[in-house]
Amino acid sequence: MTTTTPANNAPTTRTAQHRRYLMCRPEHFTVSYTINPWMEPAKPTDTAKAVAQWQVLYDTYLQLGHEVELIDPAEGLPDMVYTANGGFIIDGIAYAPKFRFAERAGEERHFIEWFRAAGFETVIPEEVNEGEGDFLLAGNVILAGTGFRSTGDSHREVGEVFGREVVSLTLTDPRFYHLDTAISVLDPVVGAAQGGPDAANIAYLPGAFDEASQQVLAERFPDAIRVSDADGAVFGLNSASDGYNVFISPRATGFEAQLRERGYNPVLIDLSELLLGGGGIKCCTLELRAKRESV
Protein backbone atom coordinates (compact mmCIF):
# COMPACT_ATOMS: atom_id res chain seq x y z
CA MET A 1 0.00 0.00 0.00
CA THR A 2 1.23 3.50 -0.78
CA THR A 3 0.02 7.08 -0.83
CA THR A 4 0.40 9.62 -3.61
CA THR A 5 -0.89 13.09 -4.37
CA PRO A 6 -2.53 13.42 -7.81
CA ALA A 7 -3.08 16.62 -9.75
CA ASN A 8 -6.12 17.61 -7.67
CA ASN A 9 -3.93 17.52 -4.51
CA ALA A 10 -6.22 14.99 -2.84
CA PRO A 11 -4.15 12.17 -1.28
CA THR A 12 -5.00 8.80 -2.75
CA THR A 13 -4.36 5.50 -1.00
CA ARG A 14 -3.74 2.45 -3.18
CA THR A 15 -4.65 -0.81 -1.53
CA ALA A 16 -4.16 -4.29 -2.98
CA GLN A 17 -7.44 -6.21 -2.89
CA HIS A 18 -7.76 -9.99 -3.01
CA ARG A 19 -8.73 -11.21 -6.47
CA ARG A 20 -9.89 -14.58 -7.78
CA TYR A 21 -8.95 -15.48 -11.34
CA LEU A 22 -9.48 -18.25 -13.88
CA MET A 23 -6.51 -19.24 -16.03
CA CYS A 24 -5.65 -21.98 -18.54
CA ARG A 25 -2.18 -23.42 -19.03
CA PRO A 26 -1.16 -22.96 -22.72
CA GLU A 27 -0.16 -26.58 -23.27
CA HIS A 28 -1.58 -26.54 -26.80
CA PHE A 29 -0.64 -22.99 -27.72
CA THR A 30 0.29 -22.35 -31.33
CA VAL A 31 -0.75 -19.99 -34.12
CA SER A 32 -2.33 -22.04 -36.89
CA TYR A 33 -4.90 -19.53 -38.20
CA THR A 34 -5.42 -15.78 -38.41
CA ILE A 35 -8.32 -14.04 -36.66
CA ASN A 36 -6.51 -10.88 -35.57
CA PRO A 37 -3.62 -8.76 -36.94
CA TRP A 38 -1.13 -10.21 -34.47
CA MET A 39 -1.46 -13.80 -35.67
CA GLU A 40 0.98 -14.95 -38.36
CA PRO A 41 0.87 -18.75 -38.85
CA ALA A 42 4.13 -18.61 -40.83
CA LYS A 43 5.95 -17.27 -37.77
CA PRO A 44 7.12 -20.13 -35.51
CA THR A 45 5.79 -20.30 -31.95
CA ASP A 46 7.42 -21.95 -28.97
CA THR A 47 4.86 -23.73 -26.79
CA ALA A 48 7.34 -24.47 -24.02
CA LYS A 49 8.30 -20.78 -23.86
CA ALA A 50 4.62 -19.79 -23.76
CA VAL A 51 4.03 -22.17 -20.84
CA ALA A 52 7.09 -20.87 -18.98
CA GLN A 53 6.03 -17.22 -19.39
CA TRP A 54 2.46 -18.04 -18.39
CA GLN A 55 3.78 -19.85 -15.30
CA VAL A 56 5.50 -16.68 -14.12
CA LEU A 57 2.18 -14.80 -14.27
CA TYR A 58 0.39 -17.62 -12.43
CA ASP A 59 3.06 -17.82 -9.74
CA THR A 60 3.11 -14.04 -9.30
CA TYR A 61 -0.63 -13.91 -8.66
CA LEU A 62 -0.28 -16.58 -5.99
CA GLN A 63 2.75 -14.94 -4.40
CA LEU A 64 0.78 -11.71 -4.01
CA GLY A 65 -2.06 -13.52 -2.27
CA HIS A 66 -4.52 -13.91 -5.11
CA GLU A 67 -6.54 -17.05 -5.79
CA VAL A 68 -6.22 -18.77 -9.17
CA GLU A 69 -8.52 -21.47 -10.51
CA LEU A 70 -7.56 -23.52 -13.57
CA ILE A 71 -9.62 -24.77 -16.49
CA ASP A 72 -8.17 -27.74 -18.35
CA PRO A 73 -6.72 -26.94 -21.78
CA ALA A 74 -8.32 -28.75 -24.71
CA GLU A 75 -6.36 -30.10 -27.65
CA GLY A 76 -7.23 -28.31 -30.87
CA LEU A 77 -8.25 -25.12 -29.04
CA PRO A 78 -4.97 -23.20 -28.81
CA ASP A 79 -6.62 -19.94 -27.76
CA MET A 80 -8.17 -21.31 -24.56
CA VAL A 81 -5.23 -19.77 -22.73
CA TYR A 82 -7.00 -16.43 -23.27
CA THR A 83 -9.56 -17.12 -20.57
CA ALA A 84 -10.74 -13.51 -20.38
CA ASN A 85 -12.72 -14.20 -23.54
CA GLY A 86 -14.44 -17.15 -21.88
CA GLY A 87 -17.08 -15.20 -19.98
CA PHE A 88 -17.99 -12.23 -17.82
CA ILE A 89 -18.74 -12.83 -14.15
CA ILE A 90 -20.35 -10.50 -11.61
CA ASP A 91 -22.16 -11.38 -8.38
CA GLY A 92 -21.80 -15.12 -8.93
CA ILE A 93 -23.44 -14.95 -12.38
CA ALA A 94 -21.44 -16.09 -15.40
CA TYR A 95 -22.45 -14.66 -18.77
CA ALA A 96 -21.03 -17.21 -21.19
CA PRO A 97 -19.29 -16.41 -24.48
CA LYS A 98 -20.50 -16.74 -28.04
CA PHE A 99 -17.43 -16.33 -30.21
CA ARG A 100 -17.46 -14.51 -33.53
CA PHE A 101 -15.04 -16.92 -35.23
CA ALA A 102 -15.60 -20.64 -35.72
CA GLU A 103 -11.98 -21.31 -34.71
CA ARG A 104 -12.85 -20.42 -31.11
CA ALA A 105 -16.45 -21.62 -30.91
CA GLY A 106 -15.35 -24.98 -29.53
CA GLU A 107 -14.20 -23.26 -26.33
CA GLU A 108 -17.72 -22.25 -25.35
CA ARG A 109 -18.86 -25.58 -23.92
CA HIS A 110 -15.69 -25.97 -21.86
CA PHE A 111 -16.21 -22.63 -20.14
CA ILE A 112 -19.92 -23.25 -19.64
CA GLU A 113 -19.22 -26.63 -18.06
CA TRP A 114 -16.55 -25.12 -15.81
CA PHE A 115 -18.80 -22.30 -14.62
CA ARG A 116 -21.63 -24.69 -13.79
CA ALA A 117 -19.32 -27.11 -11.97
CA ALA A 118 -17.89 -24.20 -9.97
CA GLY A 119 -21.36 -23.18 -8.82
CA PHE A 120 -21.88 -20.06 -10.92
CA GLU A 121 -25.36 -19.26 -12.21
CA THR A 122 -24.64 -19.55 -15.92
CA VAL A 123 -26.40 -17.51 -18.60
CA ILE A 124 -26.19 -18.75 -22.20
CA PRO A 125 -26.08 -15.75 -24.55
CA GLU A 126 -28.06 -15.14 -27.69
CA GLU A 127 -25.72 -12.42 -28.92
CA VAL A 128 -22.10 -12.62 -30.09
CA ASN A 129 -19.84 -11.62 -27.21
CA GLU A 130 -16.29 -12.44 -26.18
CA GLY A 131 -16.58 -12.10 -22.44
CA GLU A 132 -14.23 -9.94 -20.44
CA GLY A 133 -12.32 -9.25 -23.63
CA ASP A 134 -15.04 -6.72 -24.44
CA PHE A 135 -16.73 -6.18 -21.04
CA LEU A 136 -14.89 -4.45 -18.21
CA LEU A 137 -16.34 -3.62 -14.80
CA ALA A 138 -15.34 -0.13 -13.67
CA GLY A 139 -17.01 0.57 -10.33
CA ASN A 140 -20.68 -0.21 -10.90
CA VAL A 141 -20.56 0.47 -14.63
CA ILE A 142 -19.92 -2.04 -17.40
CA LEU A 143 -17.69 -0.66 -20.15
CA ALA A 144 -18.58 -2.55 -23.32
CA GLY A 145 -16.60 -2.70 -26.54
CA THR A 146 -17.78 -3.26 -30.09
CA GLY A 147 -16.41 -2.81 -33.58
CA PHE A 148 -14.56 -6.06 -34.20
CA ARG A 149 -15.83 -8.91 -32.00
CA SER A 150 -18.76 -8.45 -29.59
CA THR A 151 -21.89 -6.99 -31.16
CA GLY A 152 -23.80 -3.95 -30.00
CA ASP A 153 -26.77 -6.19 -29.18
CA SER A 154 -24.60 -8.00 -26.63
CA HIS A 155 -24.31 -4.68 -24.77
CA ARG A 156 -28.06 -4.65 -24.30
CA GLU A 157 -28.02 -8.29 -23.28
CA VAL A 158 -25.22 -7.95 -20.73
CA GLY A 159 -27.03 -4.99 -19.18
CA GLU A 160 -30.18 -7.06 -18.81
CA VAL A 161 -28.26 -9.98 -17.30
CA PHE A 162 -26.53 -7.93 -14.61
CA GLY A 163 -28.93 -5.02 -14.19
CA ARG A 164 -26.16 -2.45 -14.50
CA GLU A 165 -25.48 0.59 -16.61
CA VAL A 166 -23.60 -0.25 -19.80
CA VAL A 167 -21.39 2.29 -21.56
CA SER A 168 -20.85 1.32 -25.20
CA LEU A 169 -17.50 2.15 -26.77
CA THR A 170 -16.53 1.62 -30.41
CA LEU A 171 -13.06 0.35 -31.31
CA THR A 172 -11.71 1.46 -34.70
CA ASP A 173 -8.09 0.24 -34.81
CA PRO A 174 -7.90 -3.47 -35.77
CA ARG A 175 -4.77 -3.94 -33.64
CA PHE A 176 -6.99 -3.33 -30.62
CA TYR A 177 -9.83 -5.65 -31.48
CA HIS A 178 -10.98 -6.28 -27.90
CA LEU A 179 -11.74 -3.61 -25.31
CA ASP A 180 -9.20 -5.08 -22.89
CA THR A 181 -6.40 -4.27 -25.31
CA ALA A 182 -7.25 -0.55 -25.17
CA ILE A 183 -8.52 -0.03 -21.59
CA SER A 184 -7.19 -1.18 -18.24
CA VAL A 185 -9.36 -0.85 -15.14
CA LEU A 186 -6.92 0.22 -12.43
CA ASP A 187 -9.27 0.14 -9.44
CA PRO A 188 -11.38 -3.02 -9.74
CA VAL A 189 -12.45 -2.82 -6.10
CA VAL A 190 -13.29 0.62 -4.77
CA GLY A 191 -14.55 0.64 -1.19
CA ALA A 192 -16.20 3.49 0.69
CA ALA A 193 -12.87 4.55 2.16
CA GLN A 194 -11.58 5.22 -1.35
CA GLY A 195 -14.65 7.12 -2.50
CA GLY A 196 -16.87 4.24 -3.55
CA PRO A 197 -17.57 2.92 -7.06
CA ASP A 198 -17.64 6.41 -8.57
CA ALA A 199 -13.91 6.67 -7.83
CA ALA A 200 -12.98 3.76 -10.07
CA ASN A 201 -10.39 4.83 -12.60
CA ILE A 202 -8.92 3.53 -15.84
CA ALA A 203 -6.03 3.86 -18.25
CA TYR A 204 -6.79 3.90 -21.96
CA LEU A 205 -5.47 4.48 -25.46
CA PRO A 206 -7.50 7.32 -27.02
CA GLY A 207 -6.57 6.48 -30.61
CA ALA A 208 -8.12 3.02 -30.38
CA PHE A 209 -11.64 4.54 -30.26
CA ASP A 210 -13.89 6.62 -32.45
CA GLU A 211 -14.40 10.29 -31.57
CA ALA A 212 -17.70 9.74 -29.78
CA SER A 213 -16.17 7.08 -27.52
CA GLN A 214 -13.16 9.28 -26.81
CA GLN A 215 -15.51 12.01 -25.66
CA VAL A 216 -17.42 9.62 -23.40
CA LEU A 217 -14.21 8.37 -21.81
CA ALA A 218 -12.88 11.89 -21.27
CA GLU A 219 -16.12 12.93 -19.57
CA ARG A 220 -16.52 9.81 -17.45
CA PHE A 221 -12.88 9.41 -16.46
CA PRO A 222 -11.27 12.86 -16.34
CA ASP A 223 -8.41 11.53 -14.17
CA ALA A 224 -7.68 8.53 -16.41
CA ILE A 225 -4.16 7.74 -17.52
CA ARG A 226 -3.92 8.31 -21.26
CA VAL A 227 -1.41 5.85 -22.68
CA SER A 228 0.77 6.39 -25.76
CA ASP A 229 0.40 4.38 -28.93
CA ALA A 230 3.88 2.98 -28.37
CA ASP A 231 2.81 1.46 -25.05
CA GLY A 232 -0.52 0.34 -26.46
CA ALA A 233 1.18 -1.39 -29.37
CA VAL A 234 3.05 -3.72 -26.98
CA PHE A 235 -0.24 -4.56 -25.24
CA GLY A 236 0.63 -2.40 -22.25
CA LEU A 237 -3.05 -1.88 -21.52
CA ASN A 238 -3.81 -5.58 -21.62
CA SER A 239 -3.11 -5.66 -17.92
CA ALA A 240 -4.63 -6.78 -14.64
CA SER A 241 -4.83 -4.76 -11.44
CA ASP A 242 -5.70 -5.45 -7.82
CA GLY A 243 -5.95 -1.75 -7.02
CA TYR A 244 -2.27 -1.37 -6.13
CA ASN A 245 -0.27 -3.95 -8.11
CA VAL A 246 -0.75 -3.52 -11.86
CA PHE A 247 0.55 -6.43 -13.95
CA ILE A 248 1.90 -5.05 -17.23
CA SER A 249 4.25 -5.80 -20.11
CA PRO A 250 7.88 -4.81 -19.39
CA ARG A 251 7.97 -3.15 -22.81
CA ALA A 252 5.33 -0.57 -21.80
CA THR A 253 7.92 1.69 -20.19
CA GLY A 254 5.93 4.91 -20.50
CA PHE A 255 2.86 3.35 -18.93
CA GLU A 256 5.04 1.94 -16.16
CA ALA A 257 6.24 5.46 -15.31
CA GLN A 258 2.69 6.83 -15.43
CA LEU A 259 1.50 4.16 -13.00
CA ARG A 260 4.30 4.90 -10.55
CA GLU A 261 3.44 8.61 -10.64
CA ARG A 262 -0.12 7.73 -9.57
CA GLY A 263 1.01 5.51 -6.70
CA TYR A 264 0.42 2.14 -8.33
CA ASN A 265 3.02 -0.63 -8.26
CA PRO A 266 3.79 -1.94 -11.77
CA VAL A 267 4.61 -5.65 -11.80
CA LEU A 268 6.41 -6.53 -15.02
CA ILE A 269 5.47 -9.83 -16.66
CA ASP A 270 6.76 -10.82 -20.11
CA LEU A 271 4.17 -12.70 -22.18
CA SER A 272 5.80 -11.93 -25.52
CA GLU A 273 5.25 -15.47 -26.83
CA LEU A 274 1.52 -15.30 -26.16
CA LEU A 275 1.37 -11.91 -27.89
CA LEU A 276 2.03 -13.86 -31.11
CA GLY A 277 -1.55 -15.08 -30.72
CA GLY A 278 -2.85 -11.59 -30.01
CA GLY A 279 -3.08 -11.86 -26.24
CA GLY A 280 -1.39 -10.56 -23.12
CA ILE A 281 -1.75 -10.52 -19.36
CA LYS A 282 -5.43 -9.58 -19.18
CA CYS A 283 -6.32 -11.98 -21.98
CA CYS A 284 -4.97 -14.79 -19.80
CA THR A 285 -6.87 -13.60 -16.72
CA LEU A 286 -10.63 -13.96 -16.21
CA GLU A 287 -11.91 -12.43 -12.99
CA LEU A 288 -14.30 -14.56 -10.94
CA ARG A 289 -16.52 -12.23 -8.92
CA ALA A 290 -18.58 -13.85 -6.19
CA LYS A 291 -22.03 -12.83 -5.02
CA ARG A 292 -22.36 -9.54 -3.13
CA GLU A 293 -18.80 -8.58 -3.86
CA SER A 294 -17.95 -4.97 -3.08
CA VAL A 295 -17.03 -3.13 -6.27
C-alpha positions as CSV (number, residue, x, y, z in Angstrom):
1,M,0.0,0.0,0.0
2,T,1.2,3.5,-0.8
3,T,0.0,7.1,-0.8
4,T,0.4,9.6,-3.6
5,T,-0.9,13.1,-4.4
6,P,-2.5,13.4,-7.8
7,A,-3.1,16.6,-9.7
8,N,-6.1,17.6,-7.7
9,N,-3.9,17.5,-4.5
10,A,-6.2,15.0,-2.8
11,P,-4.2,12.2,-1.3
12,T,-5.0,8.8,-2.8
13,T,-4.4,5.5,-1.0
14,R,-3.7,2.5,-3.2
15,T,-4.6,-0.8,-1.5
16,A,-4.2,-4.3,-3.0
17,Q,-7.4,-6.2,-2.9
18,H,-7.8,-10.0,-3.0
19,R,-8.7,-11.2,-6.5
20,R,-9.9,-14.6,-7.8
21,Y,-8.9,-15.5,-11.3
22,L,-9.5,-18.2,-13.9
23,M,-6.5,-19.2,-16.0
24,C,-5.6,-22.0,-18.5
25,R,-2.2,-23.4,-19.0
26,P,-1.2,-23.0,-22.7
27,E,-0.2,-26.6,-23.3
28,H,-1.6,-26.5,-26.8
29,F,-0.6,-23.0,-27.7
30,T,0.3,-22.3,-31.3
31,V,-0.7,-20.0,-34.1
32,S,-2.3,-22.0,-36.9
33,Y,-4.9,-19.5,-38.2
34,T,-5.4,-15.8,-38.4
35,I,-8.3,-14.0,-36.7
36,N,-6.5,-10.9,-35.6
37,P,-3.6,-8.8,-36.9
38,W,-1.1,-10.2,-34.5
39,M,-1.5,-13.8,-35.7
40,E,1.0,-15.0,-38.4
41,P,0.9,-18.7,-38.9
42,A,4.1,-18.6,-40.8
43,K,5.9,-17.3,-37.8
44,P,7.1,-20.1,-35.5
45,T,5.8,-20.3,-32.0
46,D,7.4,-22.0,-29.0
47,T,4.9,-23.7,-26.8
48,A,7.3,-24.5,-24.0
49,K,8.3,-20.8,-23.9
50,A,4.6,-19.8,-23.8
51,V,4.0,-22.2,-20.8
52,A,7.1,-20.9,-19.0
53,Q,6.0,-17.2,-19.4
54,W,2.5,-18.0,-18.4
55,Q,3.8,-19.8,-15.3
56,V,5.5,-16.7,-14.1
57,L,2.2,-14.8,-14.3
58,Y,0.4,-17.6,-12.4
59,D,3.1,-17.8,-9.7
60,T,3.1,-14.0,-9.3
61,Y,-0.6,-13.9,-8.7
62,L,-0.3,-16.6,-6.0
63,Q,2.8,-14.9,-4.4
64,L,0.8,-11.7,-4.0
65,G,-2.1,-13.5,-2.3
66,H,-4.5,-13.9,-5.1
67,E,-6.5,-17.1,-5.8
68,V,-6.2,-18.8,-9.2
69,E,-8.5,-21.5,-10.5
70,L,-7.6,-23.5,-13.6
71,I,-9.6,-24.8,-16.5
72,D,-8.2,-27.7,-18.4
73,P,-6.7,-26.9,-21.8
74,A,-8.3,-28.8,-24.7
75,E,-6.4,-30.1,-27.6
76,G,-7.2,-28.3,-30.9
77,L,-8.2,-25.1,-29.0
78,P,-5.0,-23.2,-28.8
79,D,-6.6,-19.9,-27.8
80,M,-8.2,-21.3,-24.6
81,V,-5.2,-19.8,-22.7
82,Y,-7.0,-16.4,-23.3
83,T,-9.6,-17.1,-20.6
84,A,-10.7,-13.5,-20.4
85,N,-12.7,-14.2,-23.5
86,G,-14.4,-17.1,-21.9
87,G,-17.1,-15.2,-20.0
88,F,-18.0,-12.2,-17.8
89,I,-18.7,-12.8,-14.1
90,I,-20.3,-10.5,-11.6
91,D,-22.2,-11.4,-8.4
92,G,-21.8,-15.1,-8.9
93,I,-23.4,-15.0,-12.4
94,A,-21.4,-16.1,-15.4
95,Y,-22.5,-14.7,-18.8
96,A,-21.0,-17.2,-21.2
97,P,-19.3,-16.4,-24.5
98,K,-20.5,-16.7,-28.0
99,F,-17.4,-16.3,-30.2
100,R,-17.5,-14.5,-33.5
101,F,-15.0,-16.9,-35.2
102,A,-15.6,-20.6,-35.7
103,E,-12.0,-21.3,-34.7
104,R,-12.9,-20.4,-31.1
105,A,-16.5,-21.6,-30.9
106,G,-15.3,-25.0,-29.5
107,E,-14.2,-23.3,-26.3
108,E,-17.7,-22.2,-25.3
109,R,-18.9,-25.6,-23.9
110,H,-15.7,-26.0,-21.9
111,F,-16.2,-22.6,-20.1
112,I,-19.9,-23.2,-19.6
113,E,-19.2,-26.6,-18.1
114,W,-16.5,-25.1,-15.8
115,F,-18.8,-22.3,-14.6
116,R,-21.6,-24.7,-13.8
117,A,-19.3,-27.1,-12.0
118,A,-17.9,-24.2,-10.0
119,G,-21.4,-23.2,-8.8
120,F,-21.9,-20.1,-10.9
121,E,-25.4,-19.3,-12.2
122,T,-24.6,-19.5,-15.9
123,V,-26.4,-17.5,-18.6
124,I,-26.2,-18.8,-22.2
125,P,-26.1,-15.7,-24.5
126,E,-28.1,-15.1,-27.7
127,E,-25.7,-12.4,-28.9
128,V,-22.1,-12.6,-30.1
129,N,-19.8,-11.6,-27.2
130,E,-16.3,-12.4,-26.2
131,G,-16.6,-12.1,-22.4
132,E,-14.2,-9.9,-20.4
133,G,-12.3,-9.3,-23.6
134,D,-15.0,-6.7,-24.4
135,F,-16.7,-6.2,-21.0
136,L,-14.9,-4.4,-18.2
137,L,-16.3,-3.6,-14.8
138,A,-15.3,-0.1,-13.7
139,G,-17.0,0.6,-10.3
140,N,-20.7,-0.2,-10.9
141,V,-20.6,0.5,-14.6
142,I,-19.9,-2.0,-17.4
143,L,-17.7,-0.7,-20.2
144,A,-18.6,-2.6,-23.3
145,G,-16.6,-2.7,-26.5
146,T,-17.8,-3.3,-30.1
147,G,-16.4,-2.8,-33.6
148,F,-14.6,-6.1,-34.2
149,R,-15.8,-8.9,-32.0
150,S,-18.8,-8.4,-29.6
151,T,-21.9,-7.0,-31.2
152,G,-23.8,-4.0,-30.0
153,D,-26.8,-6.2,-29.2
154,S,-24.6,-8.0,-26.6
155,H,-24.3,-4.7,-24.8
156,R,-28.1,-4.6,-24.3
157,E,-28.0,-8.3,-23.3
158,V,-25.2,-8.0,-20.7
159,G,-27.0,-5.0,-19.2
160,E,-30.2,-7.1,-18.8
161,V,-28.3,-10.0,-17.3
162,F,-26.5,-7.9,-14.6
163,G,-28.9,-5.0,-14.2
164,R,-26.2,-2.5,-14.5
165,E,-25.5,0.6,-16.6
166,V,-23.6,-0.3,-19.8
167,V,-21.4,2.3,-21.6
168,S,-20.9,1.3,-25.2
169,L,-17.5,2.1,-26.8
170,T,-16.5,1.6,-30.4
171,L,-13.1,0.3,-31.3
172,T,-11.7,1.5,-34.7
173,D,-8.1,0.2,-34.8
174,P,-7.9,-3.5,-35.8
175,R,-4.8,-3.9,-33.6
176,F,-7.0,-3.3,-30.6
177,Y,-9.8,-5.7,-31.5
178,H,-11.0,-6.3,-27.9
179,L,-11.7,-3.6,-25.3
180,D,-9.2,-5.1,-22.9
181,T,-6.4,-4.3,-25.3
182,A,-7.3,-0.5,-25.2
183,I,-8.5,0.0,-21.6
184,S,-7.2,-1.2,-18.2
185,V,-9.4,-0.9,-15.1
186,L,-6.9,0.2,-12.4
187,D,-9.3,0.1,-9.4
188,P,-11.4,-3.0,-9.7
189,V,-12.5,-2.8,-6.1
190,V,-13.3,0.6,-4.8
191,G,-14.6,0.6,-1.2
192,A,-16.2,3.5,0.7
193,A,-12.9,4.5,2.2
194,Q,-11.6,5.2,-1.3
195,G,-14.7,7.1,-2.5
196,G,-16.9,4.2,-3.6
197,P,-17.6,2.9,-7.1
198,D,-17.6,6.4,-8.6
199,A,-13.9,6.7,-7.8
200,A,-13.0,3.8,-10.1
201,N,-10.4,4.8,-12.6
202,I,-8.9,3.5,-15.8
203,A,-6.0,3.9,-18.2
204,Y,-6.8,3.9,-22.0
205,L,-5.5,4.5,-25.5
206,P,-7.5,7.3,-27.0
207,G,-6.6,6.5,-30.6
208,A,-8.1,3.0,-30.4
209,F,-11.6,4.5,-30.3
210,D,-13.9,6.6,-32.5
211,E,-14.4,10.3,-31.6
212,A,-17.7,9.7,-29.8
213,S,-16.2,7.1,-27.5
214,Q,-13.2,9.3,-26.8
215,Q,-15.5,12.0,-25.7
216,V,-17.4,9.6,-23.4
217,L,-14.2,8.4,-21.8
218,A,-12.9,11.9,-21.3
219,E,-16.1,12.9,-19.6
220,R,-16.5,9.8,-17.5
221,F,-12.9,9.4,-16.5
222,P,-11.3,12.9,-16.3
223,D,-8.4,11.5,-14.2
224,A,-7.7,8.5,-16.4
225,I,-4.2,7.7,-17.5
226,R,-3.9,8.3,-21.3
227,V,-1.4,5.9,-22.7
228,S,0.8,6.4,-25.8
229,D,0.4,4.4,-28.9
230,A,3.9,3.0,-28.4
231,D,2.8,1.5,-25.1
232,G,-0.5,0.3,-26.5
233,A,1.2,-1.4,-29.4
234,V,3.1,-3.7,-27.0
235,F,-0.2,-4.6,-25.2
236,G,0.6,-2.4,-22.2
237,L,-3.1,-1.9,-21.5
238,N,-3.8,-5.6,-21.6
239,S,-3.1,-5.7,-17.9
240,A,-4.6,-6.8,-14.6
241,S,-4.8,-4.8,-11.4
242,D,-5.7,-5.5,-7.8
243,G,-6.0,-1.8,-7.0
244,Y,-2.3,-1.4,-6.1
245,N,-0.3,-4.0,-8.1
246,V,-0.8,-3.5,-11.9
247,F,0.6,-6.4,-14.0
248,I,1.9,-5.1,-17.2
249,S,4.3,-5.8,-20.1
250,P,7.9,-4.8,-19.4
251,R,8.0,-3.1,-22.8
252,A,5.3,-0.6,-21.8
253,T,7.9,1.7,-20.2
254,G,5.9,4.9,-20.5
255,F,2.9,3.3,-18.9
256,E,5.0,1.9,-16.2
257,A,6.2,5.5,-15.3
258,Q,2.7,6.8,-15.4
259,L,1.5,4.2,-13.0
260,R,4.3,4.9,-10.5
261,E,3.4,8.6,-10.6
262,R,-0.1,7.7,-9.6
263,G,1.0,5.5,-6.7
264,Y,0.4,2.1,-8.3
265,N,3.0,-0.6,-8.3
266,P,3.8,-1.9,-11.8
267,V,4.6,-5.6,-11.8
268,L,6.4,-6.5,-15.0
269,I,5.5,-9.8,-16.7
270,D,6.8,-10.8,-20.1
271,L,4.2,-12.7,-22.2
272,S,5.8,-11.9,-25.5
273,E,5.2,-15.5,-26.8
274,L,1.5,-15.3,-26.2
275,L,1.4,-11.9,-27.9
276,L,2.0,-13.9,-31.1
277,G,-1.5,-15.1,-30.7
278,G,-2.9,-11.6,-30.0
279,G,-3.1,-11.9,-26.2
280,G,-1.4,-10.6,-23.1
281,I,-1.7,-10.5,-19.4
282,K,-5.4,-9.6,-19.2
283,C,-6.3,-12.0,-22.0
284,C,-5.0,-14.8,-19.8
285,T,-6.9,-13.6,-16.7
286,L,-10.6,-14.0,-16.2
287,E,-11.9,-12.4,-13.0
288,L,-14.3,-14.6,-10.9
289,R,-16.5,-12.2,-8.9
290,A,-18.6,-13.8,-6.2
291,K,-22.0,-12.8,-5.0
292,R,-22.4,-9.5,-3.1
293,E,-18.8,-8.6,-3.9
294,S,-17.9,-5.0,-3.1
295,V,-17.0,-3.1,-6.3
